[in-house]
């Protein structure tokens, strides 16, 4: 069983692919040991659904989880090494200057914040400060309706730091 290689060009998509490959490796080791998710989960101290999510690459778990699975499945440190590669690639990705989509996301978030209407029992929101000022980069709380139940919810909008 080969570990997932670190791609030359690390992107969010390549990190997802690496997580999925590590999850498939976990599932293969679990199956080889003759264990079901229901059998392995209590041994790790995590729920079966968390184990399932890890096998599908949908859950970013702590290193402790991978150390436990590595030991229980006698994986000879392959799972931990895979986790460490993913974390290293993620650190490289986080250190890069802002990606091209960040300004678009920030502008959408700002527009969404300006479009939020105040609740009837509240004062109207003050106008948005001019772009580029310190006040424009401050976090804001906006009131919106939940997309599922339509109840009012507070949404914290935190603009990213320009790179």
C-alpha positions in Angstrom: 0.0 0.0 0.0 1.6 3.3 -1.1 1.2 6.6 0.7 -0.4 9.5 -1.2 2.3 11.5 -2.9 2.6 15.2 -2.2 1.6 17.1 -5.4 4.1 19.6 -6.9 1.4 22.3 -7.0 -0.6 22.2 -3.7 -4.1 23.4 -4.0 -7.3 23.0 -1.9 -8.3 20.3 -4.4 -5.0 18.4 -4.1 -5.3 18.5 -0.3 -8.8 17.0 -0.6 -7.4 14.3 -2.9 -4.6 13.5 -0.4 -7.2 13.3 2.4 -9.3 10.9 0.3 -6.3 8.7 -0.5 -5.4 8.6 3.2 -9.0 7.6 4.0 -8.9 4.8 1.4 -5.7 3.6 3.0 -7.3 3.6 6.4 -10.3 1.6 5.0 -8.0 -0.9 3.3 -6.0 -1.5 6.5 -9.2 -1.8 8.5 -10.6 -4.4 6.1 -7.3 -6.3 6.0 -7.5 -6.5 9.8 -11.0 -8.0 9.5 -12.6 -5.1 11.3 -15.8 -3.2 10.6 -16.2 0.5 11.3 -18.4 -0.5 14.2 -15.5 -2.7 15.6 -12.7 -0.2 15.1 -14.5 3.0 16.2 -14.7 2.2 19.9 -11.0 1.1 19.9 -10.0 4.6 18.6 -12.2 6.5 21.0 -14.1 8.1 18.0 -17.6 7.5 16.7 -18.3 5.2 13.8 -19.5 8.2 11.7 -16.3 10.0 12.4 -14.3 7.0 11.3 -16.5 6.8 8.1 -15.9 10.4 7.4 -12.2 9.9 7.8 -12.2 7.0 5.4 -14.0 9.2 2.9 -11.6 12.1 3.4 -14.4 14.4 4.6 -13.1 15.0 8.1 -9.9 16.7 9.2 -9.0 14.8 12.3 -6.1 15.4 14.8 -2.9 13.5 14.5 -3.9 11.6 17.7 -6.6 9.8 15.7 -4.1 8.7 13.0 -1.6 7.6 15.7 -4.3 5.4 17.3 -5.4 3.9 14.0 -1.8 3.3 13.0 -1.1 1.4 16.2 -4.4 -0.6 16.2 -4.0 -1.6 12.5 -0.3 -2.2 12.8 0.3 0.1 9.8 3.9 0.7 10.6 3.5 4.5 10.8 2.1 4.8 7.3 -1.1 6.5 8.3 0.7 9.1 10.5 3.2 9.7 7.7 0.3 10.4 5.3 -1.3 12.7 7.8 2.0 14.6 8.3 2.4 15.0 4.5 -1.1 16.4 4.3 -0.5 18.9 7.2 2.8 20.0 5.6 1.2 20.6 2.3 -1.6 22.5 4.0 0.9 24.7 5.8 2.6 25.5 2.5 -0.8 26.4 1.0 -1.7 28.6 4.0 1.6 30.5 3.7 1.1 31.5 0.1 -0.1 35.0 -0.6 -3.8 35.3 -1.1 -5.2 33.4 -4.0 -7.0 35.0 -6.9 -10.5 34.2 -5.6 -9.9 35.9 -2.2 -10.8 39.5 -3.5 -13.9 38.1 -5.1 -15.0 36.3 -1.9 -14.2 39.4 0.2 -16.3 41.6 -2.1 -19.2 39.2 -2.1 -19.0 39.1 1.7 -19.0 42.9 1.9 -21.9 43.1 -0.5 -23.8 40.6 1.5 -23.2 42.4 4.7 -24.4 45.7 3.2 -27.5 44.0 1.9 -28.5 42.6 5.3 -31.6 44.4 6.6 -31.8 45.2 10.3 -34.4 43.4 12.3 -37.6 45.4 13.0 -36.8 46.0 16.7 -33.3 47.2 16.0 -31.8 50.5 14.8 -30.9 50.6 11.1 -27.3 49.6 10.5 -24.9 52.5 9.9 -23.6 52.9 6.3 -20.5 50.8 5.4 -17.2 52.6 5.9 -15.2 53.5 2.8 -13.2 50.6 1.3 -9.7 50.3 2.4 -10.1 51.9 5.8 -9.3 50.2 9.1 -13.0 50.3 10.0 -13.8 48.5 6.7 -11.5 45.6 7.7 -13.1 45.2 11.2 -15.3 42.2 11.9 -19.1 42.8 11.9 -22.1 41.0 13.1 -25.0 40.8 10.6 -28.5 39.5 11.3 -29.8 37.2 8.6 -32.5 34.5 8.5 -31.4 30.9 8.7 -31.6 29.3 5.2 -33.2 26.1 6.8 -35.7 27.3 9.4 -35.9 31.1 8.6 -35.3 32.1 12.2 -33.0 35.2 12.7 -29.4 34.3 13.3 -26.3 36.4 13.9 -23.5 36.0 11.3 -20.0 37.1 12.1 -18.3 38.5 9.0 -14.5 38.6 9.3 -12.8 40.1 6.3 -9.5 38.4 5.4 -6.2 40.2 5.8 -5.0 41.4 2.4 -1.8 39.7 1.5 
